[in-house]
Amino acid sequence: MVRTLTHWSVKDYHQMMKSGLLAGRQVELINGQIIDMAPELPIHRVTYRRGAKYLEALLGNRAVVFATSPVTLPSDGEPQPDICIALPPESRYDQRHPGLQDIYWLIEVSNSTLTYDLGDKARMYARHNILEYWVIDIPGSQLWVHRTPNQVQYQSVVRYKMGKVIPLAFPDVEVEVYQLIGN
């Protein structure tokens, strides 16, 4: 007998959430599959909160900075990146999550999921043409910056241990790496 997984749409996923079926569960929708998220350790929470606050102060009203909030992708996906930098104003998200047209860049904080974040998640974001994707590697004390997606992967992946990164969406802004990785 051949077994297949059920493919869930974003609409199905939202209905499950509204019904309470997923209440109390830390999950995200990835390519039509409901995936359990890794447990959050204090260092993970502190890192994304510190990063979100820093980016909010740095970008001001030029962007909306969401922490651990879903984004909606057209391939039946609703991942929850640790930080999403999106088009303002925030009120545009009163009835929906940011979609591809709204996202400046996404950031994942990785404590125990580095292989997944640099592999499957990076390929998913590249496939959806997210122009910039960063991974804060807590154990490695480094920042991985992914750019130039080609529908399969990112053509440019640069590792920073220190210095500044200039986001593609804001060429006049310098992000201090140490502010994100905590060193």
N, C-alpha and C positions, 0 to 999 in steps of 0.2 A: 504494500500500500504506500502511495506517495503522500507525504504530509507537507502541507504548506502553511505558512503563517498568515494570519488575517492582516490585511492591509487597512489601516485606519486613516481616514481623511481628517483634516483639521476640524471640519464640521463634526465628525463623529467624536473626536477628542473633546471638543468643547461641550458636546451633549453629555459625555461621561462626567466631565467636571461639574456641570450644572446639576446633574442627577445625584452627585455625591459619591459616585462609584470610585472616584480616585481620591476622595478626602483623606487627608493625613499621609498621603504617599508623595514622595519626592520623585517625580517622573518628568520626562520630556518626550515629545513626539519627534522621532528622527526617521525620515524617509518612510513614514507610514507605520512605524513600529513604536510602541510605548516602551520606553527604556527607563529602568530604575537608575537614578542618579547616585553617584558616590556620596557617602556620608560626608557632611561638612565638619571639618576640624576647626578649632579656633583660629589657627594660623591662616587658613583659607579665608575665613570670614573677615578677619582683620585686614588681610592683604587686599581683597576686592573693595572693602569699605574705604580703606585709606586711598586706594587708587581712584575710586569714584569721586571722593571728596576733592582730591588734588585736581582731577580733570574738570570738575565743576568750577572750581576756583580759577583755573587756567583759562577755560573756554568761556566762562560767563554766560551771557544770553545767546551766544552764537550756536550753541548746541544743547540738547537735552542729554543728560547722562543718567542712564538707568543702571541699577545694580540688581543682578539676579532676576531679571524680568524676561519673559518670552519675546521672541521675534518670530514672525510668521514667514515661512518660506513656501514657495509654490509647489514643492514636491512633497506635499503632505508632511511638512515638518514644522515644528514649533519648539526649537531648542531654547534653552535658557542660558545664554552666555552670562558670564559673571559681570561684565560691563558692556553696555551698548551705548555708543555715541551716535545720537540721531538728530535729524533735522528738527528745529523748533517750529512752532511753539509746542509746549507740552500738551496743550489742550487738543491737538490733533489726534492724540492717543486716548482720548476719553472713551471711545467706543471700539478701539482696536489696538492691537500691538503693532510696533513698528514692522514695516515690510521692507522688501528690497529697495524700494524707491526712497526710503527714509533713512537708511543706515549709512553713516559716514565710515565707521569701523567698529569691529567687535573685539573684545578681549576676554580670554579665558584665563583663569588662575588655576595652575596645575600644581597640586601637591603629590597626588598619587595616581594621576591620570595622564601623565605626560605623553606616553605613547599614543593614547587615544586622541588627545588634543592636537598633537603634531601630525597624526595620521588621518584617521577617519573624519574627525571634525574639520580639519584643514581641507581635506578633499571635498567635503560637503559644502563648505563655505566657498571654495574656489568654483565648484560646479554651479553655484548660484551667483557667481560674479560679485561676491563681496570683495570690494577693491582692496581692503586692508584688514588683516586679522593678526592680532598680537596674542602671544601666550606668555604669561608670567610664570616662569619655572622656579617655584619656591626652593626645592632642594638644590638646584643648580645656581641659584642667585643670578638669574639671567632673564633676558627678555628676547623672545623670538618674534621677529617682525616678518610677516608674510605679505607679499605684494605681487601684482601682475598675475591674476588668475587666468587660466586658459580652459575652463570647463572640465578639467581633470585634476589639476593641482596648481599650486602657486609656483611661478617661474623664479621668483626671488624670495629667498628665505635668509634673513640675516640675524645673527645672534649678537646681542649687546650685553656686556657685563657692566658697562658704565657709559657715560656720554649722554648725548641728546638725540632724540628721534623727532623728525619733523613729519607730522601726519600729512598725508596726501591732501586731505580736505582743507587743511589749514596751513599753508606754506609759510605763514608768518609766526607760527607757534612752535616753540621748542619744548618738548616733553623730556624732563630729566629722568633718566632711567632709574636712578637710585630712589626717586620718589615712588616708583611703582614696585620695585623689588625689595625695598626696605633696607638697603645697605647704606 
